[in-house]
Amino acid sequence: MTESPEADRKTVWLAWAAFGAILGLAAFLRLWHLDQNGYGRQYYAAGVRSMMDSAHAFFYNAFDPAAFLSIDKPPVALWMQVLSARLLGFSAFSVMLTQVVLGVLSVWLLHRLVARPFGRAAALVAALCLALTPISVAVDRSNNTESALTLVLLLAAWALLRATEAASGRLLVLAMALIGVGWAKGMTGKDLREHAYSVLGNLQLIAGRLWTTSRPTLKGIVGRKAASVADYKYSDAMIAKGGEGVVWDEATLAAYLPDPKAFVPKTKMVFGTNALGSGR
């Protein structure tokens, strides 16, 4: 028995209201008495203050105003703190607020990552767990770089998932770039080497999937019903063509390949090709 449209709308509204409450709770836990933490790690805060003075110090992630020493962390996360201090003025609150915002964004992004494949209930549980996890709250109430690292790696996970689903090389490149930014936020030395092997292994698997799922195999296409290759994600328009009983033969291929959009409106194949040649 299916739910009525009114009941379904109510369920959706309640899910979004619960999600909003989780985001509010995440922000509350991270902002409550935030001023008691002062500037956190003061040498990071000193670096942020120095980087506000010159582009040279900013670029080199300088600890001191003369840009003689660099901070022992990659610069991207600290650059975000500098931008916050520029907007709000240098203070303990402006430095700490960066991590609070990044932490809440991580809760939001995790919800969106889980909701698509597993549904609203699982997404709410995942978001609530991240919002309440003590170590997550503690890190987001400091000026350490892990809050930025968490968000960027969640973004990389989103890009990797979308790359495999859509067989998209561009999203795969985006995922690699985001992982690189993650390294520039908090991974150096031994961490980078260990994670590099893991990432390369995952990319190898994804590259194999991109090769096999970017298009259905053409082997045995003549005489095959449209949209009939197992495990390939066809467009709705191509599935409808298969439902109409379209079978690939010389005539249908000759009509489809030069102008796919004309033969199958809204197909995912948007470019034509004279694959059969002029002598067909």
Beta strands, then each sheet from edge to edge (+ up, - down):
end
